[in-house]
Amino acid sequence: SIAILLYLVQKFKTPDHWYPSDLQKRARVDEYLSWQHANIRAKGSKLFLTKVLLPLFTGQPLPPEKLEFATEELNIALKQFEEKFLQDKPFIAGTEVSLADLVALVELMQPVCAGYDLFEERPKLTEWRRRVEEAVGKQLFQEAHEEIMNIKNL
């Protein structure tokens, strides 16, 4: 949860870029962390639930129109994310990776793991993902997503 992440950042005195002491940068991180609950998280989770979990539990695929609706909702949130948060910056809060970027990418991996390549045809989003993965470390990023990446095989 966001509350736990903020607690850990403060308790362990992580490098400043994760949760900046500069008030404007921190406000940008906080803004994203507040916005994402009803947007990226909600829409990405809905697509994941619709495309993977419900068919897994019920044994039947959902009607295509429900999947189309969930995909369209996510696409609207992705457009807002690119326009309002990424803009022309390397990361959400500016020139360095932050908790906002980490949370955003983790949430976006749910639809990817469900087989929806939301990075396709979105070069700005793709480049941002590459920068975040490099900042975290590609191997660590892959290890963190190993389980969920295999969910389609269930």
Accessible surface in RSA format (square Angstrom, percent):
REM  Atomic radii and reference values for relative SASA: ProtOr
REM  Chains: A
REM  Algorithm: Lee & Richards
REM  Probe-radius: 1.40
REM  Slices: 20
REM RES _ NUM      All-atoms   Total-Side   Main-Chain    Non-polar    All polar
REM                ABS   REL    ABS   REL    ABS   REL    ABS   REL    ABS   REL
RES SER A   1    88.90  75.1  45.25  60.4  43.65 100.6  48.25 102.8  40.65  56.9
RES ILE A   2    23.47  13.4  21.78  16.2   1.69   4.1  21.78  15.7   1.69   4.6
RES ALA A   3    73.80  67.9  60.18  92.9  13.62  31.0  65.98  92.9   7.82  20.7
RES ILE A   4   101.82  57.9 100.87  75.1   0.95   2.3 101.82  73.3   0.00   0.0
RES LEU A   5    48.88  27.2  48.76  34.9   0.12   0.3  48.76  34.2   0.12   0.3
RES LEU A   6    41.54  23.1  41.31  29.6   0.22   0.6  41.54  29.2   0.00   0.0
RES TYR A   7   126.85  59.2 119.20  67.8   7.65  19.9 101.30  76.1  25.55  31.5
RES LEU A   8    71.77  40.0  71.66  51.3   0.11   0.3  71.66  50.3   0.11   0.3
RES VAL A   9    16.93  11.1  15.13  13.7   1.80   4.3  15.13  13.1   1.80   4.9
RES GLN A  10   104.21  58.3  91.34  66.8  12.87  30.6  39.14  83.3  65.06  49.3
RES LYS A  11   117.58  57.4  89.13  54.7  28.45  67.7  53.39  48.1  64.19  68.4
RES PHE A  12   126.80  63.4 103.93  64.4  22.87  59.5 108.50  65.8  18.29  52.4
RES LYS A  13   173.78  84.8 146.41  89.8  27.37  65.2 113.49 102.2  60.29  64.2
RES THR A  14    48.08  34.2  31.01  31.4  17.07  40.7  33.77  45.4  14.30  21.6
RES PRO A  15    82.26  59.9  69.36  63.2  12.90  46.9  81.41  67.2   0.85   5.3
RES ASP A  16    78.59  55.0  66.81  66.5  11.78  27.8  39.61  93.2  38.98  38.9
RES HIS A  17    43.83  24.0  36.23  25.2   7.61  19.5  25.07  25.8  18.76  21.8
RES TRP A  18    46.23  18.6  46.23  22.4   0.00   0.0  32.53  17.3  13.70  22.2
RES TYR A  19    19.10   8.9  13.14   7.5   5.96  15.5   0.95   0.7  18.14  22.4
RES PRO A  20     5.71   4.2   5.71   5.2   0.00   0.0   5.71   4.7   0.00   0.0
RES SER A  21    77.22  65.3  62.28  83.1  14.95  34.4  40.09  85.4  37.13  52.0
RES ASP A  22    71.85  50.3  60.81  60.5  11.04  26.1  26.08  61.4  45.77  45.6
RES LEU A  23   142.91  79.6 134.59  96.3   8.32  20.9 134.93  94.8   7.98  21.5
RES GLN A  24   155.69  87.1 144.95 105.9  10.74  25.6  50.13 106.7 105.56  80.1
RES LYS A  25    88.43  43.1  86.13  52.8   2.30   5.5  47.08  42.4  41.34  44.0
RES ARG A  26    68.60  28.8  68.60  35.0   0.00   0.0  12.30  16.8  56.30  34.1
RES ALA A  27    57.93  53.3  48.48  74.8   9.45  21.5  53.96  76.0   3.97  10.5
RES ARG A  28    49.70  20.9  47.73  24.3   1.97   4.7  26.90  36.8  22.80  13.8
RES VAL A  29     0.00   0.0   0.00   0.0   0.00   0.0   0.00   0.0   0.00   0.0
RES ASP A  30    51.21  35.9  49.14  48.9   2.07   4.9  25.92  61.0  25.29  25.2
RES GLU A  31    85.18  48.9  75.10  56.8  10.08  24.0  36.95  71.5  48.23  39.4
RES TYR A  32     0.00   0.0   0.00   0.0   0.00   0.0   0.00   0.0   0.00   0.0
RES LEU A  33     5.16   2.9   5.16   3.7   0.00   0.0   5.16   3.6   0.00   0.0
RES SER A  34    84.33  71.3  63.89  85.3  20.45  47.1  37.30  79.4  47.03  65.9
RES TRP A  35    55.68  22.3  46.25  22.4   9.43  22.1  39.74  21.2  15.94  25.9
RES GLN A  36     0.00   0.0   0.00   0.0   0.00   0.0   0.00   0.0   0.00   0.0
RES HIS A  37    76.41  41.8  68.68  47.7   7.73  19.8  50.26  51.8  26.15  30.4
RES ALA A  38    66.10  60.8  56.54  87.3   9.56  21.7  62.08  87.4   4.03  10.7
RES ASN A  39    28.55  19.7  28.55  27.6   0.00   0.0   0.00   0.0  28.55  27.6
RES ILE A  40     0.37   0.2   0.35   0.3   0.02   0.1   0.35   0.2   0.02   0.1
RES ARG A  41    74.60  31.3  74.46  38.0   0.14   0.3  30.59  41.8  44.01  26.7
RES ALA A  42    41.66  38.3  29.16  45.0  12.51  28.4  36.62  51.6   5.05  13.4
RES LYS A  43    52.04  25.4  51.81  31.8   0.23   0.5  18.55  16.7  33.49  35.7
RES GLY A  44     0.15   0.2   0.00   N/A   0.15   0.2   0.15   0.4   0.00   0.0
RES SER A  45    37.85  32.0  34.85  46.5   3.00   6.9  28.72  61.2   9.14  12.8
RES LYS A  46    78.57  38.3  74.08  45.5   4.48  10.7  56.34  50.7  22.23  23.7
RES LEU A  47     0.97   0.5   0.97   0.7   0.00   0.0   0.97   0.7   0.00   0.0
RES PHE A  48    14.13   7.1  14.13   8.8   0.00   0.0  14.13   8.6   0.00   0.0
RES LEU A  49    75.39  42.0  75.39  53.9   0.00   0.0  75.39  52.9   0.00   0.0
RES THR A  50    11.62   8.3   9.84  10.0   1.78   4.2   1.56   2.1  10.06  15.2
RES LYS A  51    76.17  37.2  58.84  36.1  17.33  41.3  35.62  32.1  40.55  43.2
RES VAL A  52    15.47  10.2   9.91   9.0   5.56  13.4  13.05  11.3   2.42   6.6
RES LEU A  53    41.66  23.2  41.66  29.8   0.00   0.0  41.66  29.3   0.00   0.0
RES LEU A  54    60.43  33.7  60.43  43.2   0.00   0.0  60.43  42.4   0.00   0.0
RES PRO A  55    29.46  21.5  24.61  22.4   4.85  17.6  24.91  20.6   4.55  28.3
RES LEU A  56    73.77  41.1  48.31  34.6  25.46  64.0  54.81  38.5  18.96  51.0
RES PHE A  57   147.90  74.0 112.61  69.7  35.29  91.8 116.39  70.6  31.51  90.2
RES THR A  58    84.60  60.2  54.82  55.6  29.78  71.0  61.14  82.1  23.46  35.5
RES GLY A  59    64.24  79.2   0.00   N/A  64.24  79.2  34.65  95.1  29.59  66.3
RES GLN A  60   125.11  70.0 123.76  90.4   1.35   3.2  29.05  61.8  96.06  72.9
RES PRO A  61   117.40  85.6 101.48  92.5  15.92  57.9 101.61  83.9  15.78  98.1
RES LEU A  62    48.55  27.0  34.41  24.6  14.13  35.5  34.60  24.3  13.95  37.5
RES PRO A  63    54.16  39.5  47.81  43.6   6.34  23.1  53.81  44.4   0.34   2.1
RES PRO A  64    93.78  68.3  89.56  81.6   4.22  15.4  93.50  77.2   0.28   1.8
RES GLU A  65   113.25  65.0 107.74  81.5   5.51  13.1  60.07 116.2  53.17  43.4
RES LYS A  66   117.55  57.3 111.57  68.5   5.98  14.2  60.36  54.3  57.19  60.9
RES LEU A  67    53.03  29.5  53.03  37.9   0.00   0.0  53.03  37.2   0.00   0.0
RES GLU A  68   120.45  69.2 113.02  85.5   7.43  17.7  45.09  87.2  75.36  61.5
RES PHE A  69   118.32  59.2 113.14  70.1   5.18  13.5 117.97  71.5   0.34   1.0
RES ALA A  70     0.19   0.2   0.19   0.3   0.00   0.0   0.19   0.3   0.00   0.0
RES THR A  71    29.56  21.0  29.56  30.0   0.00   0.0  22.84  30.7   6.72  10.2
RES GLU A  72    94.76  54.4  93.93  71.1   0.83   2.0  42.01  81.2  52.76  43.1
RES GLU A  73    36.46  20.9  34.63  26.2   1.83   4.4  12.06  23.3  24.40  19.9
RES LEU A  74     0.00   0.0   0.00   0.0   0.00   0.0   0.00   0.0   0.00   0.0
RES ASN A  75    36.46  25.1  32.98  31.9   3.48   8.4  11.77  28.3  24.69  23.9
RES ILE A  76    93.20  53.0  90.78  67.6   2.41   5.8  92.70  66.8   0.49   1.3
RES ALA A  77     2.01   1.8   1.54   2.4   0.47   1.1   1.92   2.7   0.09   0.2
RES LEU A  78     0.00   0.0   0.00   0.0   0.00   0.0   0.00   0.0   0.00   0.0
RES LYS A  79   124.23  60.6 123.12  75.5   1.11   2.6  81.76  73.6  42.46  45.2
RES GLN A  80    68.28  38.2  68.14  49.8   0.14   0.3  17.87  38.0  50.41  38.2
RES PHE A  81     0.10   0.1   0.10   0.1   0.00   0.0   0.10   0.1   0.00   0.0
RES GLU A  82    27.94  16.0  27.94  21.1   0.00   0.0   5.39  10.4  22.54  18.4
RES GLU A  83    86.99  49.9  72.41  54.8  14.58  34.7  36.38  70.4  50.61  41.3
RES LYS A  84   124.84  60.9 122.69  75.3   2.15   5.1  70.04  63.0  54.80  58.4
RES PHE A  85     6.79   3.4   6.79   4.2   0.00   0.0   6.79   4.1   0.00   0.0
RES LEU A  86     0.79   0.4   0.79   0.6   0.00   0.0   0.79   0.6   0.00   0.0
RES GLN A  87    80.49  45.0  74.91  54.7   5.59  13.3  24.31  51.8  56.18  42.6
RES ASP A  88   140.99  98.8 104.83 104.3  36.16  85.5  43.50 102.4  97.49  97.2
RES LYS A  89    54.77  26.7  47.09  28.9   7.68  18.3  44.39  40.0  10.37  11.1
RES PRO A  90    46.13  33.6  43.53  39.7   2.60   9.5  45.87  37.9   0.26   1.6
RES PHE A  91    18.53   9.3  18.53  11.5   0.00   0.0  18.53  11.2   0.00   0.0
RES ILE A  92     0.00   0.0   0.00   0.0   0.00   0.0   0.00   0.0   0.00   0.0
RES ALA A  93    12.80  11.8   2.86   4.4   9.94  22.6   4.51   6.3   8.30  22.0
RES GLY A  94    12.96  16.0   0.00   N/A  12.96  16.0  12.96  35.6   0.00   0.0
RES THR A  95   102.17  72.7  85.41  86.6  16.76  39.9  68.68  92.3  33.49  50.6
RES GLU A  96    95.54  54.9  89.08  67.4   6.46  15.4  30.78  59.5  64.76  52.9
RES VAL A  97     8.91   5.9   7.31   6.6   1.60   3.9   7.31   6.4   1.60   4.4
RES SER A  98     0.27   0.2   0.27   0.4   0.00   0.0   0.27   0.6   0.00   0.0
RES LEU A  99     6.68   3.7   6.68   4.8   0.00   0.0   6.68   4.7   0.00   0.0
RES ALA A 100     0.00   0.0   0.00   0.0   0.00   0.0   0.00   0.0   0.00   0.0
RES ASP A 101     0.00   0.0   0.00   0.0   0.00   0.0   0.00   0.0   0.00   0.0
RES LEU A 102    46.71  26.0  46.71  33.4   0.00   0.0  46.71  32.8   0.00   0.0
RES VAL A 103    10.41   6.8   7.86   7.1   2.54   6.1  10.41   9.0   0.00   0.0
RES ALA A 104     0.21   0.2   0.21   0.3   0.00   0.0   0.21   0.3   0.00   0.0
RES LEU A 105     0.38   0.2   0.38   0.3   0.00   0.0   0.38   0.3   0.00   0.0
RES VAL A 106    67.47  44.4  65.19  59.0   2.28   5.5  65.19  56.6   2.28   6.2
RES GLU A 107    12.85   7.4  12.29   9.3   0.56   1.3   0.50   1.0  12.35  10.1
RES LEU A 108     0.24   0.1   0.24   0.2   0.00   0.0   0.24   0.2   0.00   0.0
RES MET A 109     3.52   1.8   3.52   2.3   0.00   0.0   3.52   3.0   0.00   0.0
RES GLN A 110    42.15  23.6  42.09  30.8   0.06   0.2   7.41  15.8  34.75  26.4
RES PRO A 111     0.00   0.0   0.00   0.0   0.00   0.0   0.00   0.0   0.00   0.0
RES VAL A 112    22.38  14.7  16.96  15.4   5.42  13.1  16.96  14.7   5.42  14.7
RES CYS A 113     0.17   0.1   0.00   0.0   0.17   0.4   0.17   0.4   0.00   0.0
RES ALA A 114     3.27   3.0   0.00   0.0   3.27   7.4   0.00   0.0   3.27   8.7
RES GLY A 115    40.56  50.0   0.00   N/A  40.56  50.0  16.20  44.5  24.36  54.6
RES TYR A 116    46.17  21.6  45.28  25.8   0.89   2.3  38.46  28.9   7.72   9.5
RES ASP A 117    76.53  53.6  64.99  64.7  11.53  27.3  26.90  63.3  49.62  49.5
RES LEU A 118     0.21   0.1   0.00   0.0   0.21   0.5   0.21   0.1   0.00   0.0
RES PHE A 119    11.48   5.7   8.83   5.5   2.65   6.9   9.24   5.6   2.24   6.4
RES GLU A 120   109.46  62.8  94.16  71.2  15.30  36.4  34.19  66.1  75.27  61.5
RES GLU A 121   161.75  92.9 120.89  91.5  40.87  97.3  55.21 106.8 106.55  87.0
RES ARG A 122    43.35  18.2  40.36  20.6   3.00   7.1  11.63  15.9  31.73  19.2
RES PRO A 123   104.42  76.1  97.54  88.9   6.88  25.0 104.16  86.0   0.26   1.6
RES LYS A 124    80.80  39.4  71.91  44.1   8.89  21.2  58.01  52.2  22.79  24.3
RES LEU A 125     0.00   0.0   0.00   0.0   0.00   0.0   0.00   0.0   0.00   0.0
RES THR A 126    55.53  39.5  54.75  55.5   0.79   1.9  51.40  69.0   4.13   6.3
RES GLU A 127    74.51  42.8  74.51  56.4   0.00   0.0  34.70  67.1  39.81  32.5
RES TRP A 128     0.01   0.0   0.01   0.0   0.00   0.0   0.01   0.0   0.00   0.0
RES ARG A 129    56.51  23.7  56.51  28.8   0.00   0.0  10.03  13.7  46.47  28.2
RES ARG A 130    92.95  39.0  89.83  45.8   3.12   7.4  49.19  67.2  43.75  26.5
RES ARG A 131    58.16  24.4  54.97  28.0   3.19   7.6  25.62  35.0  32.53  19.7
RES VAL A 132     0.09   0.1   0.09   0.1   0.00   0.0   0.09   0.1   0.00   0.0
RES GLU A 133    14.47   8.3  14.47  10.9   0.00   0.0   0.61   1.2  13.86  11.3
RES GLU A 134    97.74  56.1  74.86  56.6  22.88  54.5  30.19  58.4  67.55  55.2
RES ALA A 135    50.15  46.1  11.51  17.8  38.64  87.9  24.00  33.8  26.15  69.3
RES VAL A 136    32.42  21.3  13.10  11.9  19.32  46.6  16.05  13.9  16.37  44.4
RES GLY A 137    27.15  33.5   0.00   N/A  27.15  33.5  27.09  74.3   0.06   0.1
RES LYS A 138   104.56  51.0  98.54  60.5   6.02  14.3  71.31  64.2  33.25  35.4
RES GLN A 139   131.46  73.5 126.67  92.6   4.80  11.4  44.02  93.7  87.44  66.3
RES LEU A 140   104.81  58.4 101.41  72.5   3.41   8.6 102.61  72.1   2.20   5.9
RES PHE A 141     9.46   4.7   8.33   5.2   1.13   2.9   9.46   5.7   0.00   0.0
RES GLN A 142   119.90  67.0 112.29  82.1   7.61  18.1  37.05  78.9  82.85  62.8
RES GLU A 143    97.42  55.9  82.01  62.0  15.41  36.7  33.79  65.4  63.63  52.0
RES ALA A 144    75.04  69.0  35.68  55.1  39.36  89.5  47.91  67.5  27.13  71.9
RES HIS A 145    13.46   7.4  13.46   9.4   0.00   0.0  11.67  12.0   1.78   2.1
RES GLU A 146   103.00  59.1  98.66  74.6   4.34  10.3  31.78  61.5  71.22  58.1
RES GLU A 147   154.05  88.4 142.71 108.0  11.35  27.0  61.23 118.4  92.83  75.8
RES ILE A 148    49.85  28.4  45.04  33.6   4.82  11.6  48.83  35.2   1.02   2.8
RES MET A 149    79.77  41.3  70.67  46.8   9.10  21.7  70.67  60.1   9.10  12.1
RES ASN A 150    78.78  54.3  75.15  72.6   3.63   8.8  20.79  50.0  57.98  56.0
RES ILE A 151    34.17  19.4  29.07  21.7   5.10  12.3  32.12  23.1   2.06   5.6
RES LYS A 152   109.45  53.4  79.96  49.1  29.50  70.2  46.59  41.9  62.86  67.0
RES ASN A 153   124.17  85.6  88.41  85.4  35.76  86.1  33.47  80.6  90.70  87.7
RES LEU A 154   139.70  77.8  88.22  63.1  51.48 129.4 113.98  80.0  25.73  69.2
END  Absolute sums over single chains surface
CHAIN  1 A     8833.8       7608.4       1225.4       5356.4       3477.4
END  Absolute sums over all chains
TOTAL          8833.8       7608.4       1225.4       5356.4       3477.4
